[in-house]
């Protein structure tokens, strides 16, 4: 577990969420074929820290079971690079980082 991806939550949600639903995570990533990155919304936390809220759109039919969904996540979505499968997410994180640097300057 790299602390960035949420394989267990991803597998759980993949079995119960309806297509078209939205899921929001904070500073962590859903993984799997059912979760399409939609947008990133930076927000300020309680202590003024910047948090990245990721909005995910649920696609496709639910997985037949948690075990099937978890096996797929383990086999295909937990490589060395958490962002390798998601160019749109990479671009959004880069833009957010540049915006944060501009705020500081």
C-alpha positions in Angstrom: 0.0 0.0 0.0 1.5 3.3 -1.1 -0.9 5.5 0.9 -2.0 7.3 -2.2 -4.2 4.7 -3.8 -7.3 3.2 -2.1 -7.5 -0.3 -3.5 -10.0 -1.7 -0.9 -12.3 1.3 -1.1 -12.1 1.2 -4.9 -13.1 -2.5 -4.9 -15.9 -1.9 -2.5 -17.3 1.1 -4.4 -16.9 -0.8 -7.8 -19.4 -3.3 -6.6 -22.1 -1.0 -5.3 -22.0 2.4 -7.2 -24.4 3.1 -10.0 -23.0 4.3 -13.3 -22.9 8.1 -13.5 -22.4 8.5 -9.7 -19.8 10.9 -8.4 -17.2 10.0 -5.7 -15.0 12.6 -4.0 -11.7 11.7 -2.3 -9.3 14.0 -0.5 -5.6 13.6 -1.4 -6.1 9.9 -2.3 -6.9 8.1 -5.6 -9.6 5.6 -6.5 -8.3 2.9 -9.0 -10.0 0.6 -11.4 -11.8 0.5 -14.6 -15.0 2.0 -13.1 -13.5 5.3 -11.9 -12.8 8.0 -14.4 -11.1 11.1 -13.1 -13.4 14.1 -13.6 -11.8 17.1 -11.9 -9.6 18.3 -9.1 -10.8 21.0 -6.7 -8.2 22.4 -4.3 -9.7 23.5 -1.0 -8.3 24.9 2.2 -8.4 22.5 5.2 -9.1 23.5 8.8 -5.6 24.6 9.4 -5.3 26.5 6.1 -3.5 23.6 4.5 -4.3 22.9 0.8 -6.1 19.7 0.1 -6.8 18.2 -3.3 -10.3 16.9 -3.7 -10.5 14.5 -6.6 -13.9 14.0 -8.3 -14.4 10.6 -9.9 -17.2 9.6 -12.2 -18.4 6.0 -12.0 -18.6 4.2 -15.3 -19.8 0.9 -16.5 -21.7 -1.9 -14.8 -20.9 -2.9 -11.2 -18.3 -5.6 -10.5 -19.9 -9.0 -9.8 -18.3 -9.2 -6.3 -15.8 -7.5 -4.1 -13.3 -10.3 -4.6 -13.5 -9.9 -8.4 -13.1 -6.1 -8.2 -10.2 -6.4 -5.7 -8.4 -9.0 -7.8 -8.7 -6.7 -10.8 -7.4 -3.7 -8.9 -4.4 -5.8 -7.6 -3.6 -7.2 -11.0 -3.9 -4.0 -13.1 -3.9 -0.9 -11.1 -1.2 -1.1 -8.4 2.0 -0.7 -10.5 5.0 1.3 -9.4 3.5 4.6 -10.7 0.2 5.7 -9.1 -0.4 8.1 -11.9 0.7 6.1 -14.9 -2.8 5.2 -16.0 -4.3 8.7 -15.7 -2.9 11.5 -17.9 -5.8 13.8 -17.1 -5.1 13.5 -13.4 -1.4 14.2 -13.9 -2.2 17.3 -15.8 -4.7 18.5 -13.1 -2.1 17.9 -10.3 0.5 19.8 -12.3 -1.8 22.7 -12.8 -2.8 22.7 -9.1 0.9 22.6 -8.1 1.7 25.6 -10.3 -1.3 27.5 -9.0 -0.1 26.9 -5.4 3.4 28.1 -6.2 1.9 31.3 -7.7 -0.2 31.8 -4.5 2.9 31.6 -2.4 4.9 34.0 -4.5 
